[in-house]
Amino acid sequence: MVSSVKPLFTKQVDRLKVRVYADRRELGRAAGESVAERLRLLLKEQSEVRMVFAAAPSQLEMLDTLCQAEGIDWSRVIAFHMDEYIGLPESSPQRFAHFLHHHLFDRVRPGTVHVIEGNRDPYAECERYARLIREKSLDIVCLGIGENGHLAFNDPPVADFEDPEVIKRVALDPICRRQQVNDGCFDDLESVPTHALTLTIPALMSGRYLVCAVPGKSKRIAVAKTLSEPVSTSCPASILRYHPDCTLYLDLESSGVTHDLSHH
């Protein structure tokens, strides 16, 4: 099935496929339909599909489309997420596990959901989660890009393209923490945790298929760096250009392209 939403234009940067849509609703629908179609195909070929999800407002339209997709046997899906704050109360709505339960897991009921527990001993939790990730290869990773170019919580100061770990404890970059306030997730900077657990860049890049949904003008600079600057940890998302099968979904605002240009 080809997506019902047509991109305004497409391009390729190194190995990275780029699709630009009119707005975030169309971007989210196209990305969600692409994930759903890949999921159906994989479920025909194998007994289970292992997926990693990002928890962020930028993913809402994609997740909603995925929830409404038909013909998916979610009981054969093993779901992971890519990062979690350290030290937020169990009941806190800002926890990424809470976000994904609300917007995805409780709606589609995957057969298995493995959440990162941000209140356990960080080192023991990293060991536990790394074991689960390593059990078998990852099939689909649904991700976004942060305002500072981060992937998951691999901010520029801690990003490592050769990271030996699967998941690690990190200090959050001030720009990254500010984004959580800008996104409306926290009232002020003081409320945003200073540390988190995150899957590393090699762990994310190990996924067979990567779908990256990045809407909105607040992401425009990060997107420009991702596509046009040398691949380096100063913009961690630039590594996506080396992935064998990653598609980046943008809207006009995040792409920085005007509607007029997109027709030429």
N, C-alpha and C positions, 0 to 999 in steps of 0.2 A: 504494500500500500504506500503510495506516495502521499506526503503530507498534504492536507487540504489547504494549507496556507503556503502561498508562493513567496519566496524571498524577493525583495526589490532588486538585490544583486548578490552575487557570490564571488569569492576569490579564494586563492590559496596562498598561504605564506609558509614557505618551507613545506612541511607536511600537514600543516594545520588548515583544515577547511573552514572557511568563514562564510556565514549566511547573515544577511542584514534584512530586517523586517521593519515595517512601518512603525510599530509601537510595541510596548512590552506585552500586551495581550496576544498579539500575533506571534511574537517571539516565543512566548511561553507555550502557546498551542503547538507551534512547529516543533519545539524541543520535546514537549511531552509526547506528541504523536511519534516522533522518532524513537524515543526510549521505549514506548509501548510496542512499536513494530519490532524492534530489536529483541525485546523480551519474548514476544510470541515466537519469533524464529528460534531463539535459543532454547525455549521450552520444548520445541519440537525435536531438537537435537540432543538434549541432555536432561537428566532427571531433575536437576535443580539449577537455579541461577543465583549467583552471589552478587549482591549490589551494594554500593556505598552511596549514601545521600548526604548532601549539604543541607544545613539548617540555616536559612536566611530569607528575609523578605523577598530577595531577588528571585527566589525559586518558587514562589507561591503559584504563579500561573502555570508553570510547568508541572508542579505536583498536582494541581487541580485537574489538569488535562489527563495526567496519568491515572488518577483515581477514577475518572469517568470512562477510561478505555475499556473496551469489551474484549472478551476472549482471552483473558490472562488468568492462568491458574496460580494465584498468589500463594497458595499453600505450598508451592514448590520453590518459593523465593526465600533466600536467606539474606536478611537486611542488616547492614551496618551503617553507622554514621561516622563522620570524619573528624569531629572535634567536640570538646565539651569543656566548659568552664570548671575551674577547681574551686570548690568551697561554697557554691550556691546551695541554699536549702533545698531539700528534696522536692518541696512543693512549689518552688520558684518557677513562674511561667517563663522566665528567661532561659531556663535550661534547654539545651538543644534537643535533648531526648524528648522533652515535653512538646516542643515545637513539632517535631516529626511525628510523634504519636497523634497529635491533634490534626495535623494537615495531611497525614499519609497513613501511618501504621494502623490507627484505629478505624480508618475508612476501608482499607483494602485487606487488612489482616494477613500479612505475610506469615508463612509457616513458622519462621524463626526470626526473631528480632534480637540482635545483640547491641545493647546500648553501652556507651562508655560511662562508667560511674565516677563522677568527678569528686565524690566525697570519700572515696576509699584512699588508702595509701597510694600516692601517685605511682610509685615504682612497681608495687605489686599489681596495680591495675594495668600499667603498661605491659607487664609480662603476660597477664591474663588475656588482654585484648590482642596482643601480638600473636599469641598462640592460636586464637580463633581465626585471625586474618590469614595466618600461614597455612591453615589446614588444607586449603585448596586455592587455586588462583581466582582472582576477582574478575567477574565478567563485565559488569557495567559500573562506571563511576559517574554520578551526576554531581557536577560541581559548579562553583561560581568563581569570580575573581574579586578580591577586596580592593578598596580604594587605593591601597598602597601596593597593589599587585600581588597580594598574598593568595596562596592556595591553602584551603583549610586555615589553620592558624600558623602557617609557615610564613611569618612576616620577614621582610628583607634581613633584619639582623640575625635571625635564627635559621633561615632557609638553607638547606644543604642538598644539592642535587645528587650527592654521593652518600647520603645519610645511611649509616649502617643499621639504624633502628627502623622499626615498623611504626612505632608510636612513641612520642616523647612528651615530657613536660616542658613547657616554654613560658617565658615572660612575654606578655603582650605589648606590642609596639604602641606608643601613644596615639598614632594615627589610626591604628586598628581599633583601639578602645573608643576614640572619638566617633568612629563610624557607627559603633553600636548605639551611641546616643543619637546621631543623625538619622539612623534607621528607625528611631522610635522604640528601640528595645529596652533602653534604660533612660531614666529621667535626667541623670547628670553623670559626669565622668567619674565622680567618687563612687558611684554605685556599681560601676563596671569592674568585674574581677580583674586582677593584675596578671593572673596565670591561668593556663589551660593545658589540657592534653590534646595533642593533635596527631593524626596520621602524618607520617613524613612524606616528602615529595616522591621518593622512590616507591613508597607503598601506593600512593595515588596513581602514579605513572604505570604501575604494574597492571592496572585494569586493562582488559582487552579492548573495550570501547569506552571512550570518554565523551560525555555530552556536557558542554559548558554554557550555561545560560547567564548572560550579563546585560541586563537592561539598565537604562537610566543615565542621565548626564553626569552624575557623581562618579561614574566609572570611566568616563571618557579618557582621562589622562592615563589611567592604568591600562586601558585597552590599547591606546596609541603606543605606549611603551612595550606592551606585550607583542605587538605586531611589527614595530619598526626599529626598536633598539636591539643591540647585540644581546644574545641570550645570556643572562647572568642573574645571580640571586638578588641584584638590586631591584629587579622586577621578577619575582619568582614565577609568575604566570608565563613568562617568556619561554619556559621549558616545554610548554605545550606544543610549540612548533616542531619539536622533535618526536612527538608521540606518533606511532604508526596509524592510529585511527581516532583522532579527536576532531569534533566539530564544535566551533564557537558560534553561538547564536547571539546576535546583537540586534538592537533597535537603532533607529536613526540617531537617538540621543547619545547612546553609548558609543556608536561608531564614529560620531563626529562628522558624518557625511550629510550634506543637505539633501532634501528630497529631489531637488532639480538634478543634482549630480548623479543620483542613483539611477536615473533613467538613461544615462549615457554609457 
